[in-house]
């Protein structure tokens, strides 16, 4: 009897469990056949589970929180990038060459999430985002830096060789191009409208696991983590807790509508892997970089010409003044754009046009969206009173001119940016003139020679070269082998590099 009661208890428990299961699954039926003491399961087609999470859009409408449609919309537009680099001894170049700051892991705190490197020819991996159906892809500069060859793999596993349209080390962005049909792309939105706490998805290829989607929220905006060591670096990252790992660099950070709000760039970690802190370049900066690279061949950076510090309570106390939210103007460059407008050291910059400014990164982000020659209204607090000045932004050389680069097919083939050597430097080097290599990326110069950035080309096949147009003219229709002759500023003697232009 005792044993029989126990069995009945088990049967009752099983029935309760089945009842709970029916309630949970809600589209599947369980029938008990008492004679055979068996359970028959009838299945129905489809998944009838209901959404249990909801969110509100900007108009306050309540909608189910569902990442599936967003993922489907974006996955086809995010690509895997494989960058083949030279062996370390070739990549490092001439003695005294400065190591790439993105390959130094900054005291084990901040990391660029690029893929792992190996000896021999090295394979770096990362991600990229297709921004239109013409095959243009935005990624991080550190993903493709020093690469001899770039291969892009789409979500459907089709692969293409990519060329570099242009790079911008100041924002760690690069623009690539592939020749392919029926490409899916994403739209870029105004990243100023992104709000802290908003749901976002990070899509990329961490650890070479292609087409990976992670979810999180916007943790903060206008973050500066001092990872970019370029002289004119712009850092105003969107911070997210969506999982970002090595290989995610260059991938998409999108809102729930599937629109691009940033390019995933860096992670904060003591291990090099996900710790809950990822950083993305805002889409407003991305848009400006893309437009400039396509139109001018290089990014046109407007500058105020000031050194700045974020204002805080401690600084206000130190200066013996009331605290004002804004950016302290520490120094104003002589004859800079700010100086010419009337801005002075000690002013607290609080607004640019209609944009409030509370931190230095936010000011960088706003100004980075303008070009030399643009006029902007800058509001400052001076001795407790607000003053507004019209500032005509200038380039790094102190003029309002656009600094264009010649963009010809032959330059993409070579994989380099060039500039005409100025007359004073040529005189100091005791040469008649030349063309200096400014940037190197995937192309024949890296593939076939050991040429380094800074090399000054003085002759092509014995013909003298004094400016970029002459260089292009000599190389544009060239077939077969060529010989480049020139010098380095810090190395004695002439150098020669031979390559084929087939």
KAQUIKA-V726074 format. One record per residue. N is the residue number from 1. RES is the residue in one letter. PSI is psi in whole degrees, 0 to 359 (* if undefined). D_FIRST is the distance of its C-alpha to the first C-alpha in Angstrom with 2 decimals. Layout:
N;RES;PSI;D_FIRST / N;RES;PSI;D_FIRST
//
This chain:
1;X;316;0.00 / 2;X;318;3.72 / 3;X;320;5.36 / 4;X;318;4.99 / 5;X;321;6.20 / 6;X;317;8.59 / 7;X;320;9.86 / 8;X;323;10.55 / 9;X;318;12.36 / 10;X;318;14.34 / 11;X;315;15.32 / 12;X;317;16.53 / 13;X;318;18.37 / 14;X;318;19.95 / 15;X;320;21.10 / 16;X;316;22.64 / 17;X;319;24.38 / 18;X;320;25.70 / 19;X;318;26.96 / 20;X;318;28.77 / 21;X;318;30.20 / 22;X;319;31.50 / 23;X;322;33.15 / 24;X;313;34.78 / 25;X;331;35.99 / 26;X;4;37.01 / 27;X;6;38.32 / 28;X;138;35.39 / 29;X;138;32.70 / 30;X;128;29.10 / 31;X;133;27.47 / 32;X;119;23.84 / 33;X;103;23.58 / 34;X;327;20.12 / 35;X;315;20.76 / 36;X;354;21.75 / 37;X;42;19.60 / 38;X;163;22.89 / 39;X;128;25.12 / 40;X;133;28.76 / 41;X;121;31.44 / 42;X;125;34.69 / 43;X;149;37.55 / 44;X;155;40.65 / 45;X;148;44.08 / 46;X;167;45.42 / 47;X;114;44.12 / 48;X;8;43.40 / 49;X;141;42.68 / 50;X;150;44.88 / 51;X;137;47.31 / 52;X;350;46.17 / 53;X;141;49.38 / 54;X;158;52.68 / 55;X;166;56.18 / 56;X;138;59.46 / 57;X;183;62.69 / 58;X;341;66.10 / 59;X;0;66.50 / 60;X;4;63.24 / 61;X;134;61.37 / 62;X;126;57.62 / 63;X;152;56.51 / 64;X;141;53.40 / 65;X;100;53.66 / 66;X;120;53.58 / 67;X;353;55.18 / 68;X;314;54.87 / 69;X;320;58.04 / 70;X;315;60.03 / 71;X;314;58.97 / 72;X;323;59.92 / 73;X;327;63.27 / 74;X;330;64.20 / 75;X;319;62.76 / 76;X;343;65.53 / 77;X;357;68.16 / 78;X;129;67.01 / 79;X;161;68.28 / 80;X;132;67.80 / 81;X;127;71.02 / 82;X;121;71.82 / 83;X;115;74.92 / 84;X;121;76.56 / 85;X;162;78.59 / 86;X;162;81.11 / 87;X;152;80.27 / 88;X;320;80.40 / 89;X;334;83.84 / 90;X;323;85.28 / 91;X;330;83.44 / 92;X;330;84.59 / 93;X;207;88.25 / 94;X;155;91.35 / 95;X;142;91.46 / 96;X;359;90.98 / 97;X;132;88.80 / 98;X;129;86.48 / 99;X;150;82.78 / 100;X;121;80.78 / 101;X;333;79.16 / 102;X;348;76.10 / 103;X;359;75.32 / 104;X;132;75.38 / 105;X;25;72.03 / 106;X;62;73.54 / 107;X;33;72.07 / 108;X;19;68.58 / 109;X;307;68.02 / 110;X;134;69.23 / 111;X;145;68.91 / 112;X;122;70.15 / 113;X;59;67.11 / 114;X;165;68.90 / 115;X;169;67.33 / 116;X;151;67.61 / 117;X;153;70.90 / 118;X;165;71.63 / 119;X;169;74.68 / 120;X;209;76.97 / 121;X;133;77.41 / 122;X;143;74.86 / 123;X;111;72.48 / 124;X;141;71.75 / 125;X;150;69.24 / 126;X;198;68.85 / 127;X;168;68.48 / 128;X;165;70.85 / 129;X;126;70.93 / 130;X;124;72.90 / 131;X;351;74.96 / 132;X;170;76.70 / 133;X;2;76.84 / 134;X;358;80.00 / 135;X;13;77.98 / 136;X;135;78.59 / 137;X;129;75.85 / 138;X;140;75.63 / 139;X;186;74.12 / 140;X;145;74.76 / 141;X;323;77.96 / 142;X;344;76.17 / 143;X;323;74.08 / 144;X;359;77.21 / 145;X;134;79.60 / 146;X;11;81.54 / 147;X;136;79.85 / 148;X;330;81.99 / 149;X;141;79.90 / 150;X;131;77.33 / 151;X;128;74.71 / 152;X;128;72.70 / 153;X;125;69.47 / 154;X;172;68.21 / 155;X;331;64.60 / 156;X;10;64.92 / 157;X;6;65.98 / 158;X;141;69.65 / 159;X;147;71.97 / 160;X;148;75.53 / 161;X;142;78.23 / 162;X;147;79.09 / 163;X;158;82.37 / 164;X;121;82.89 / 165;X;320;84.65 / 166;X;164;84.95 / 167;X;158;83.35 / 168;X;91;83.30 / 169;X;334;82.48 / 170;X;333;82.86 / 171;X;2;79.63 / 172;X;46;78.11 / 173;X;152;78.15 / 174;X;147;79.40 / 175;X;124;80.02 / 176;X;170;79.48 / 177;X;137;80.19 / 178;X;159;78.84 / 179;X;106;80.14 / 180;X;162;77.32 / 181;X;159;76.65 / 182;X;44;74.06 / 183;X;141;72.95 / 184;X;144;70.56 / 185;X;170;71.61 / 186;X;157;70.56 / 187;X;146;72.58 / 188;X;137;73.64 / 189;X;174;73.28 / 190;X;108;74.92 / 191;X;346;73.03 / 192;X;335;74.50 / 193;X;350;72.05 / 194;X;137;69.01 / 195;X;145;67.12 / 196;X;134;65.10 / 197;X;351;61.40 / 198;X;141;61.90 / 199;X;138;59.41 / 200;X;158;60.93 / 201;X;139;60.05 / 202;X;126;61.52 / 203;X;127;62.03 / 204;X;207;63.37 / 205;X;64;62.77 / 206;X;137;61.32 / 207;X;30;61.24 / 208;X;18;62.58 / 209;X;97;59.34 / 210;X;151;61.16 / 211;X;59;60.49 / 212;X;134;58.15 / 213;X;130;57.39 / 214;X;155;56.32 / 215;X;153;56.10 / 216;X;201;57.12 / 217;X;167;59.52 / 218;X;117;63.16 / 219;X;329;63.05 / 220;X;167;66.77 / 221;X;162;70.19 / 222;X;47;73.57 / 223;X;136;72.24 / 224;X;122;74.73 / 225;X;6;73.28 / 226;X;41;76.60 / 227;X;336;75.48 / 228;X;116;78.48 / 229;X;11;81.55 / 230;X;147;84.08 / 231;X;322;87.13 / 232;X;34;86.53 / 233;X;142;82.72 / 234;X;117;80.93 / 235;X;115;77.40 / 236;X;68;75.58 / 237;X;150;72.10 / 238;X;126;69.19 / 239;X;139;66.26 / 240;X;155;62.73 / 241;X;8;59.27 / 242;X;136;58.52 / 243;X;121;57.88 / 244;X;130;61.22 / 245;X;174;61.56 / 246;X;129;64.23 / 247;X;342;65.29 / 248;X;345;64.90 / 249;X;131;68.57 / 250;X;355;70.47 / 251;X;180;67.39 / 252;X;138;66.79 / 253;X;116;65.51 / 254;X;157;65.00 / 255;X;182;63.96 / 256;X;347;61.31 / 257;X;356;64.04 / 258;X;17;64.62 / 259;X;146;68.07 / 260;X;123;69.36 / 261;X;350;69.65 / 262;X;163;70.25 / 263;X;117;70.52 / 264;X;130;68.02 / 265;X;319;70.14 / 266;X;161;68.76 / 267;X;150;65.71 / 268;X;117;65.45 / 269;X;146;63.46 / 270;X;349;63.58 / 271;X;346;62.01 / 272;X;357;63.77 / 273;X;181;60.58 / 274;X;129;58.90 / 275;X;11;58.62 / 276;X;4;58.62 / 277;X;104;62.38 / 278;X;155;64.21 / 279;X;136;67.72 / 280;X;141;69.43 / 281;X;125;73.09 / 282;X;148;73.36 / 283;X;333;74.26 / 284;X;320;77.51 / 285;X;319;78.82 / 286;X;314;77.54 / 287;X;314;79.38 / 288;X;317;82.63 / 289;X;315;82.48 / 290;X;312;81.89 / 291;X;317;84.73 / 292;X;316;87.14 / 293;X;323;86.37 / 294;X;322;86.90 / 295;X;321;90.07 / 296;X;346;91.76 / 297;X;348;90.20 / 298;X;160;89.29 / 299;X;131;87.69 / 300;X;104;90.19 / 301;X;114;89.20 / 302;X;141;90.83 / 303;X;144;91.28 / 304;X;323;92.19 / 305;X;41;93.59 / 306;X;158;91.88 / 307;X;141;89.58 / 308;X;157;86.71 / 309;X;138;83.99 / 310;X;130;81.13 / 311;X;137;82.05 / 312;X;176;79.73 / 313;X;321;79.93 / 314;X;319;81.01 / 315;X;320;83.89 / 316;X;319;85.00 / 317;X;319;85.12 / 318;X;322;87.05 / 319;X;353;89.53 / 320;X;44;89.86 / 321;X;165;88.97 / 322;X;145;86.42 / 323;X;131;83.37 / 324;X;128;83.62 / 325;X;128;81.01 / 326;X;201;82.71 / 327;X;124;84.24 / 328;X;126;86.95 / 329;X;104;90.01 / 330;X;312;90.79 / 331;X;151;93.75 / 332;X;122;95.71 / 333;X;139;97.37 / 334;X;131;101.13 / 335;X;19;102.19 / 336;X;173;98.55 / 337;X;317;97.35 / 338;X;318;96.07 / 339;X;316;99.31 / 340;X;334;101.43 / 341;X;341;99.45 / 342;X;0;99.90 / 343;X;141;96.48 / 344;X;158;96.86 / 345;X;139;94.96 / 346;X;344;93.01 / 347;X;151;92.10 / 348;X;111;88.42 / 349;X;124;87.57 / 350;X;343;85.20 / 351;X;144;85.44 / 352;X;117;86.58 / 353;X;237;87.43 / 354;X;10;84.52 / 355;X;120;82.00 / 356;X;143;81.10 / 357;X;119;81.25 / 358;X;346;79.19 / 359;X;160;78.82 / 360;X;315;80.93 / 361;X;321;78.53 / 362;X;321;78.58 / 363;X;317;82.40 / 364;X;315;82.41 / 365;X;318;80.11 / 366;X;310;82.35 / 367;X;329;85.65 / 368;X;346;84.27 / 369;X;2;84.15 / 370;X;163;87.95 / 371;X;162;90.84 / 372;X;137;94.23 / 373;X;344;96.60 / 374;X;141;93.91 / 375;X;128;94.72 / 376;X;143;91.93 / 377;X;120;92.07 / 378;X;125;90.84 / 379;X;132;90.24 / 380;X;157;90.57 / 381;X;118;90.47 / 382;X;111;93.70 / 383;X;40;94.19 / 384;X;356;91.83 / 385;X;142;93.40 / 386;X;136;92.20 / 387;X;143;94.58 / 388;X;132;94.15 / 389;X;142;95.97 / 390;X;121;96.36 / 391;X;129;95.74 / 392;X;107;96.88 / 393;X;149;94.46 / 394;X;166;95.92 / 395;X;183;94.83 / 396;X;344;94.54 / 397;X;5;98.27 / 398;X;20;99.24 / 399;X;173;100.26 / 400;X;8;98.82 / 401;X;149;99.22 / 402;X;133;96.38 / 403;X;93;95.95 / 404;X;155;95.37 / 405;X;139;94.59 / 406;X;127;95.86 / 407;X;97;92.97 / 408;X;155;94.05 / 409;X;324;92.04 / 410;X;331;93.73 / 411;X;326;92.25 / 412;X;324;88.73 / 413;X;316;89.57 / 414;X;327;90.82 / 415;X;54;87.93 / 416;X;156;90.06 / 417;X;142;91.66 / 418;X;158;95.31 / 419;X;148;97.86 / 420;X;131;101.63 / 421;X;131;102.84 / 422;X;156;104.92 / 423;X;321;108.59 / 424;X;317;108.48 / 425;X;320;105.72 / 426;X;318;107.50 / 427;X;319;110.70 / 428;X;328;108.90 / 429;X;358;107.47 / 430;X;45;110.91 / 431;X;162;109.86 / 432;X;342;111.16 / 433;X;181;107.77 / 434;X;181;104.40 / 435;X;124;100.92 / 436;X;140;98.03 / 437;X;117;94.45 / 438;X;314;92.35 / 439;X;148;88.86 / 440;X;136;87.35 / 441;X;187;84.32 / 442;X;122;83.12 / 443;X;186;86.24 / 444;X;328;88.90 / 445;X;318;90.23 / 446;X;326;86.91 / 447;X;320;86.07 / 448;X;353;89.44 / 449;X;174;91.09 / 450;X;29;90.48 / 451;X;147;92.22 / 452;X;156;91.14 / 453;X;137;91.23 / 454;X;346;94.67 / 455;X;136;96.63 / 456;X;112;99.97 / 457;X;124;101.14 / 458;X;336;104.93 / 459;X;146;105.56 / 460;X;114;103.91 / 461;X;39;105.48 / 462;X;347;108.51 / 463;X;133;108.98 / 464;X;142;109.08 / 465;X;126;106.32 / 466;X;345;106.90 / 467;X;171;104.36 / 468;X;320;101.11 / 469;X;321;102.89 / 470;X;319;104.98 / 471;X;314;101.89 / 472;X;319;100.16 / 473;X;321;103.36 / 474;X;332;103.62 / 475;X;341;99.99 / 476;X;314;99.15 / 477;X;19;100.40 / 478;X;136;100.34 / 479;X;150;99.07 / 480;X;201;98.55 / 481;X;147;98.87 / 482;X;158;100.14 / 483;X;120;101.13 / 484;X;131;100.52 / 485;X;140;102.79 / 486;X;196;102.46 / 487;X;163;101.77 / 488;X;147;99.26 / 489;X;323;100.47 / 490;X;17;99.19 / 491;X;138;99.86 / 492;X;152;103.27 / 493;X;166;104.73 / 494;X;152;104.10 / 495;X;149;100.82 / 496;X;138;100.33 / 497;X;128;97.31 / 498;X;141;97.32 / 499;X;164;94.91 / 500;X;143;94.79 / 501;X;25;94.93 / 502;X;*;94.04
//
